[in-house]
Amino acid sequence: MKSHFHHFLCLALSVCSSATSPATLSAVTVGPSTGGKSVCLSGYVELPISVNGTKLNYVPPSTIEAETQSMVEMYQVTNSLALTAPNGTQIIQGDFQIYYKLCLPSSSAKAENVTTVQLLTHGATLDHTYWDIGPNHSYIDAATAAGYATLSYDQLGVGNSDHPDPIQVVQATSQVAVTHALAQLLRQSKIGNYSFDAVVGVGHSAGSTLTQAITTQYPADFDAVILTGTSTVDTYVTLSMTAFNLINANSDPSGSFSSLPAGYLTQQTSVGIQFSFYRWPNFDTTAFNRQVANKQTNTVGVLLTLGGVVATAPDFTGPVDVVVGENDFVFCGGDCTYPENQASLVQPAFYPNAASGSQYYLAAGSGHVIAAHDSAGASFQQMIGFLQSNGIY
C-alpha cells in the first residue's frame, strides 16, 4: 500500500483536473483539525442504504407535556413503548448525505506512511466534533501524531448529515448500515483516493453499540475495535435519560433545530448534560460549555430500536479494547470499580473469540464523555498503545 498525501490535498483543494474520487463526494474542503495538529478533508459522501427496519406505530406528540409523557411511557415498567410501538418490519431505503472528516498527520512525510485508518463513531446527542474538541482533548490529533488516519462523521439525523424521518428511517439498523458503508468505502480506498491496509472501529457510548453491531453482522469490516463509554450494565441508562429531560428538538429555545420534525429530541438543560456525562471537577469547562452550546439530537426511532442490534460477536477474532470512565454514570452508576472493574467484563461477554491482545482500561476520574475530562490524554495514549501492541500501525 502506498498513500497519496499530495493527491489528497489537491483533491480537497479541487485542483486535480484528472483525478476523481470513486465515492460521490461534495462540498470538499481542507483545513486543520480543531486541535490544530492534523490536516483534514471534510465534506459529504452520498451513501445508498437499503436495510431491514422496524415499522413503528408511533406518532410523535407536538407539545412538551405530551412529549414528556412519551418519555415516561418509553421507560415505564409495563407496556413500554419498546413493546407496544413495533408493528412489523419494513425496508429503510434511500440515498443519504453523510458528513465526514478524514484526517491525516500534518507532516506530509508521516502521512505518506499511513497504513491504518480509524473509523470514529460518536455517541447519542453528540456529533463528529466529540473526537476533536480542542487542544489536549482531540483524539484525532493523538491518533495522527502516532501515524494513523481517522474518519469521523455525523450519524444519520445528526449535525451536518441528512435528517430524514426520525421514526421510520433514523433507526438503529439504518445507523449500522451507514457505519458499515463507510467501513467498506475505507477498505476499498474510495474516500479521498487514499488507500489503507487496516480499518479500526472506534466508538463512544451509542457509537460503541453501533461499532459492536458491525463486529456481529460484518466481522470482516474491522481489524480491531476500541469501545469507549460502554459496559455490560444498563441499569442506570433510564435514570440518565430522565436527567436529559428530552424534548422535541424543534421546541428548543436555541432555535437550532426549529426546522426538524417532531421525533427529533434534544436535552432541555445543561444540568442534565452534566448529570449524565460529566464528573465534577474533573473536566474541562470550556469543553462542557461547547457541548452545551452545540448539543445535538437523537431520534425516537433510534431509542426504540437500539437494543435490537446488541448481540455477541463470536466471529470477530481481532483484538478488542474497552475504555470506560472510572466515574461513568450512564453505564456504571458513577463507580465503574463496583462491584468489580466494569471495563473488564465487556470482552468476555460479547467477544468470546477476541484476540489475546485484547485490553481494558478505566479512565481515572472521568465521567461518561472521556474526551472532555482531565484524564483524556492518558486515555488516548492507552487506546493508541493498544493498537501498537497488537501490531496495528
ABEGO torsion letter per residue (X at the ends): XBBBAAAAAAAAAGABAABBBABBBBGBBBBBBAAGABBBBBEBBBBBBBBBBBBBBBBBBABAAAAAAAAAAAABABGBAAAAABBEBBBBBEBBBBBBBBBBBABAAAAAABABBBBBBBBBGBBAAAABAEBGABAAAAAAAAGBBBBBBBBBGBEABBBBBAAAABBAAAAAAAAAAAAAAAAAGABGGBBBABBBBBBBEAAAAAAAAAAAABAAABABBBBBGBBABAAAAAAAAAAAGBBBAAABAAGAAAABBBGBBBBABAAAAAAAABBOAABBAAAAAAAAAABBBBBAAAAAAAAAABBBBAABABBBBBBBBAABAAAAGGBAAOABBAAAAAAAAABAABBAABBBBBBBGBBABAAABAAAAAAAAAAAAAAAAAGBX
